[in-house]
Amino acid sequence: MAVSGPMPARQAAPANPRVLIGMDGSMGSQEALVWALDVLGAQCGVLILAKVVHFDATDDATRSDIAAATQRLASSADHAEGTVGVVNSAVLAGPPAEALR
């Protein structure tokens, strides 16, 4: 079946996109960060680095997993500073696929 009529309008890509990178400590996540910095650089409006921890990490009185994740994200954010517009980081709890939505 053919459909005729005007094509729907395309939305323009954002001038300065937000980019979310899940930082799980793997080589792949580090490569994603390097790629984003190399390819997008100053065109990236906001770079969000996120580390997902398990639910139980929020119940731990010492919050050691959260502290370790925060430290790793800070290190990665330092690497990105000055290359992109804004760098934010977030420690999230739960299943990674759901937490990173």
C-alpha positions as CSV (number, residue, x, y, z in Angstrom):
1,M,0.0,0.0,0.0
2,A,1.4,3.4,-1.0
3,V,0.9,6.4,1.2
4,S,0.9,9.9,-0.3
5,G,1.1,13.2,1.3
6,P,3.7,15.4,2.8
7,M,6.6,13.8,4.7
8,P,6.6,14.4,8.4
9,A,8.9,17.1,9.6
10,R,12.3,15.9,10.8
11,Q,13.5,17.2,14.1
12,A,16.8,18.9,14.0
13,A,19.6,17.4,16.0
14,P,20.3,19.4,19.2
15,A,23.0,22.0,18.8
16,N,24.8,20.8,21.9
17,P,23.6,17.3,22.8
18,R,23.6,15.6,26.1
19,V,25.6,12.4,26.2
20,L,25.2,9.6,28.8
21,I,28.0,7.1,29.3
22,G,27.7,4.2,31.7
23,M,31.1,3.8,33.4
24,D,31.3,0.3,34.6
25,G,35.1,0.1,34.9
26,S,35.4,-1.9,31.6
27,M,37.7,-1.1,28.8
28,G,34.6,-0.5,26.7
29,S,33.3,2.2,28.9
30,Q,36.7,3.9,28.9
31,E,36.7,3.7,25.1
32,A,33.2,5.2,25.0
33,L,34.5,8.2,27.0
34,V,37.5,8.7,24.8
35,W,35.3,8.4,21.7
36,A,32.8,11.0,23.0
37,L,35.6,13.4,23.8
38,D,37.4,12.9,20.5
39,V,34.3,13.0,18.3
40,L,32.1,15.4,20.1
41,G,34.5,17.5,22.1
42,A,33.2,21.1,22.6
43,Q,30.0,20.2,20.6
44,C,28.9,18.1,23.6
45,G,26.7,20.4,25.7
46,V,26.5,18.1,28.8
47,L,28.5,14.9,29.4
48,I,26.9,12.7,32.0
49,L,29.0,9.9,33.5
50,A,27.1,7.3,35.4
51,K,28.0,4.3,37.5
52,V,25.3,1.8,38.6
53,V,25.7,0.1,41.9
54,H,23.5,-2.7,43.3
55,F,20.4,-1.9,45.4
56,D,22.1,-3.1,48.6
57,A,24.8,-0.4,48.3
58,T,22.3,2.2,49.5
59,D,21.6,0.2,52.7
60,D,25.3,-0.2,53.6
61,A,26.0,2.0,56.5
62,T,29.6,2.7,55.3
63,R,28.4,3.3,51.7
64,S,31.8,2.1,50.5
65,D,30.5,1.0,47.1
66,I,28.9,4.4,46.6
67,A,32.1,6.2,47.7
68,A,34.3,4.1,45.4
69,A,31.9,4.7,42.5
70,T,32.0,8.5,43.2
71,Q,35.8,8.5,43.3
72,R,36.0,6.6,39.9
73,L,33.5,9.0,38.3
74,A,35.4,12.0,39.6
75,S,38.6,10.7,38.1
76,S,36.9,10.2,34.7
77,A,35.2,13.6,35.0
78,D,38.6,15.2,35.6
79,H,39.8,13.6,32.3
80,A,36.9,15.2,30.5
81,E,37.0,18.7,32.0
82,G,37.8,21.4,29.6
83,T,37.0,19.2,26.6
84,V,33.2,19.3,26.8
85,G,30.8,22.0,27.9
86,V,29.6,20.6,31.2
87,V,30.5,17.3,33.0
88,N,28.1,15.8,35.5
89,S,28.3,12.5,37.3
90,A,25.7,10.3,39.0
91,V,25.8,7.1,41.0
92,L,22.6,5.2,40.4
93,A,21.2,2.1,42.1
94,G,19.5,-0.9,40.5
95,P,19.7,-3.0,37.4
96,P,22.0,-1.1,35.0
97,A,19.6,-1.2,32.0
98,E,16.8,0.3,34.0
99,A,18.9,2.8,36.0
100,L,20.5,4.2,32.8
101,R,17.2,5.0,31.1
